[in-house]
Amino acid sequence: MSMLVSILRSLRTMIYGDGCIVCGGYTEEGMHSICNRCRFDIPLTNYQLETNNPVKERFDGIVPVEQASALFFYMGGSRWQELVHRFKYSGKWQLAYAMGRWYGALLRESGLYDDIDVIVPVPLHPLKTLKRGYNQSRYIADGIAREMQLGIDARSVRRVRNNPSQARRSASARWENVEALFSVRSVESLRGKHILVVDDVLTTGATIASCIRAIQEAVPDCKVSVAALATTIHHENL
């Protein structure tokens, strides 16, 4: 790299901030901090373009959902798994927000989510939020909301149990782990609305389904859709 290019990039970083959130490379203005190379490399699902897709099928016969999708496939050992771990466990909430903005733009462009009224991030238990410092799903939801020009309701649904992590649990254990995990404390805020429930990673769908079930039992006249930032491919093995 020439000295001139190095100086120009340093000046750009000082003015506009860091480079690509994934690889650190150059990002063009308006690309939500993700460079073209990483945009080409990411294993996108494109499920936001289809009403019937594998993410929506995970909820069939469990809870009714209008639409469901995920931005990309969560694959072990990939840079994208590392990205999720960075915003989930290493305090890099900016990554969650930037990815949420990208996802929100795609959801808006698809046209299938045009009648969403409000976004509800899957809540963490207060003790886990205190330990981590934030709820990563809230930052993903913030990014989506900005692009879709929607409001966020992060208060009406709460997590009532500080359940153990779902990581490394079998599929059946995941479902047992999320029984009666959520409750709705503000029914009127959600009544009659089409709610977009947002989470970070969808594996079996047990946590999101538990959240949706609590919402629909408390607010039977609402509609619910799902937007997970990432989804596993072979969820039955995870």
N, C-alpha and C positions, 0 to 999 in steps of 0.2 A: 504494500500500500504506500502511495506517495505521501510525502510530508504534507502537501497541499490538501489531499483528500482527508488525511487524518485530522488536520486542523479544522476543515469544514465540518466534519462529523462531530468533532468536539464542540464546536460552536453551536451546531444544531441541537446537541444533547443539552447544552446549557439553556437554550431558548425553549425547546419543545419537550425536554425530558428524555428519558432513556429510550433505547431502541426496542426492537422486538421483544415482547415479554417471554417468548419461547426460546429463541436462539441468541438474542442480543444484537442481531443484525439491523440493517437499515430499514426503516418503515416509512412509507409515504404518508403524507398528511391525509387524515380522514380514514385511515385503515384500522383504527381502534387498537394501535400498538402491536399489530401482528403483521409481519412482513409477508410479501407475496410468496416467498419460498415456503414458509410454514403453512400458509393458506393452501398451497398446492399439496403439501405433504400430509396434512391432517386427514385422518380417515372419517370423512363426513358420512353421516347416514342418509341425509336428504329425506328423512322421514317426515319432516314438516310439510312436504309436498303431497303426502299420501294420507288419506283418512284411515285406510286399512294398512297397518304396518306392524312389524314384530313388537314394537313397544306397546302399541295399543292392545295387541293380542294378549299381552301379559296380564291385563286387567279383566279380560273376558271371563264372565262367570264369577268374578270376585267383587268388583265395584263398577258401576256404570260410569264411563267417561265419554265425553264428546269427541275430543281429539287428544292425541298423545304422541310425543316425539322426543328425540334426543339429538343434540348437535353432532356428537362424534362417538366413535366406538372406543371404549376404555380397554386398552390392550396392555397386558403385563409387560414390563420391560421397555415400553415405548417412552418417548419424550413427553407424550401426552398424559401418560400415567404420572410421570414425574411432575408435570405441571399441576395436576390435581392435588398431588401430595404437597406441593409447595403452598398452594393457597389454603389447603385443609389443615396442614400440620405445622407449617413454618411461618405463619403470619403474613403471607403475601396476598392480602385481600384484594390488592389492585388487579391481580390476575383474574380473580373471579369476576370482578366488575367488567374488565375489558372483554372477557369471553362472553359475559352476559350481553354486552352491547352487540357483539357480532351476532350472537344467537337471536337477539331481539329483532335485528334488522332482517334476518332470514324469515323469522316468524311473520313479521309484518308483510314481507313481500309475497309470502305463500298465499295469503288471502283466506286461509282456513281458520285463522284466529281473529278475524275482524270483529266478532261480536263479544270478545272478552271484555268484562267490566272492571275487574280488579285482579291483582296478583297477590297470592298468598305464599310466601316462602315457607317451606317445612321448618317448623321451629325446633331449636335445640332446647334442652332442659337448661334452666338458669344457671345451675352449677357448672355445666359443661361450657356454656357461653362465657361464664366468668373465667374459667380455666383457659379457654382458647382465646378469649378476648373479643370474639365476634362470631356471628353465624355466617358461614360462607354462602349458604343458600340465599341469605338476605342480599349479599352483594351481587350474586348472579341475578337475582330478581331486580335489584336496582338498575343493573345494566339493561335488562330486558325492558323494564318499564320506561326507561329513557327513550329507547328506540321505538317502542309501541305507543308512547305518550299515554301511559296508564298510571293509575295510582296503585300504591302498595298498602296492604293491610297486614301488618306484622303483629297485631295485638289480639285479634279476634280468636285465633286458634293458639292453644298453648300445649306444651308437652308436660304431662303430669307425672311422668316417671323418668328418672335418670337411668334408663336401661343401658346394659353393657353394649359395647360396640358390636356392630353386625359383622365386622371383618373376621374372616376365617371361620365363620359359622356355616353349618350346612344349611341347605334350603329350608328344611323342616324347622330347624332351630331358629332361623331368622323369623319365620312366621310366629313361632311361640314367643319370641323375644319382643314382639311389638303389640301384643294383645292389650287393648285398652290403654294405648300409649298417649292419645291426644284427647282434648276436650275443647268445646267451643264456648267462649265466655261472652261473646257479643253476637247473638243470633241476628238482631236487627241490621247489623252492618253487612251481613251477607245475604239477607233474605232476597230471593228472586234474582240473584246475580249469576252471571257466568264467571266462574272463578278459575284462574289459571294457577295451579299448584306447582311450585318450582322447587327442585332439589338438585343436588350436585351429581351423584352417581346412582343409576338405577341398576340393580342386580336382579333379585327376584321380584322387586316391586313391593315387598312386604311393608316397608316403612311408609311409602307414599300411599299405599292402599289403606293402611291403618288411619292415616291422616284424612283421606277422602271419606272413609266410612264414618269417622267422627263428624265431619262436616255435614254429610248427607243425612245422618240420623238427627242432627240438631236442626238442620235447615233443609227439609225435604223438597222445597220448591226451587232450589238452586240447581245449576248445572256446573259440572267440573271438567276441566281439561288438564293435561299434564305436560310440563316441559322440564325434562331432566337434561342437564348439561352433557352428560355422558351416559352410555349404556354398555353393559357387557354384551358380548356376542353369545356365549354359551352360558347363560345364567344358571342353568341347572347344575353346573359343575362348580359353582362358586358359593 
